[in-house]
Amino acid sequence: MSSFDRIELSIDPGTWDPMNEDMVSLDPIEFHSEQEPYKNRIDSYQKNTRLTEPVQTGIGQLNGIPEAIGVMDFQFMGGSMGSIVGEK
């Protein structure tokens, strides 16, 4: 189940207000692997999932009560935690 689906099932319809969508991980140590370059992998996951990071954070309502929500999405690098996920 995607994080979008989980959020939709967890809160009142039309109450989702995402936070920190502009936060994205950089590659400050220029991580290299023998496979596809890290930056290319991130770009691919962002395109395929419509997410910038493996976690969505925001405010919604459940039965009219405001709540803060953080939902990990396994479809984005298996929910791998980078610096921004921890910061969110």
Residue, then its C-alpha position, 0 to 999 in steps of 0.5 A: m500500500s502506498s503512503f498516499d493510500r494509507i493517508e487517504l484511509s487514515i483521515d477524513p476526506g479532504t483534510w490532508d495538508p502536507m508539510n515539508e514537501d520541498m525538503v529533499s536529500l542531497d548527496p553531500i558525500e557523493f555516494h558511488s556504487e557499482q550500480e546506477p549512480y545514487k543521484n540517478r536512483i533517487d531521481s528514478y524513485q522520485k519520478n515513479t512514486r511522485l514523492t521527494e522522500p520516503v516519508q510524507t508528513g502533514i496534518g489531517q483530521l480524524n473524526g474532526i480532530p486535528e492530527a499530525i501524521g508521518v507515513m513511510d513509503f516502502q516503494f521509495m527505496g524500501g523506506s530507506m532513511g536519509s538525512i531528510v527523513g530523520e529531519k522530517 
